């Protein structure tokens, strides 16, 4: 089993270009697994972790409801935003500047074959990261992601998650609001959940800007501990 994960920070990158790159890496792992099985080989499958920041974009998961996007095509263009229907789980979400997006593209057979455990570990990495900033947060029953004030009238989501898995290979991932412009969330019903607010780390800390590179380092620290893996910069 290969417990090394190759880290790539893509910087600011178009959503569609990044999605295509994810698909390329994903297909490479799946194809190698198929070859291993067909030819009775034991070639190690690679694992990747992509950090990226997208220009303003709304994405709708395969089971999502288009009515949760509250903008027309013309209004989207006026806001400088794009829209894509994609192949992850979950409903609608927003990505944009000030948001740390993480896409682990890993072969879970290198770690454990349990997609629910995988999602809980992703959530835990974010929860532990936010706790380092003094943020009290956790899970909301029946709702994926990381929340503040879950179970109260003041519940607000700080990190959305949506993944795809096939042959135990993952893609897509999480979006953590760090210095995000929360006004863009007003144009959707986030994750298809009515009456729930969203928040950002800088808002919760009462500061203008949080060091995003520092947040990334903390996420990787907790991710590598939870998955018992080593992360190398590619």
QUILINKA-V710117 format. One record per helix or strand of 2 or more residues. SS is the DSSP state (~ for helix, > for strand). FROM is the first residue (numbers start at 0). LEN is the number of residues. Records with the same first field share a line. If there is no record, write none. Layout:
SS: FROM-LEN  FROM-LEN
This chain:
>: 3-9  47-6  56-4  81-4  91-4  98-7  137-3  142-6  155-11  168-9  196-2  229-4
~: 14-25  65-3  72-6  107-3  114-17  181-6  189-3  200-5  211-16
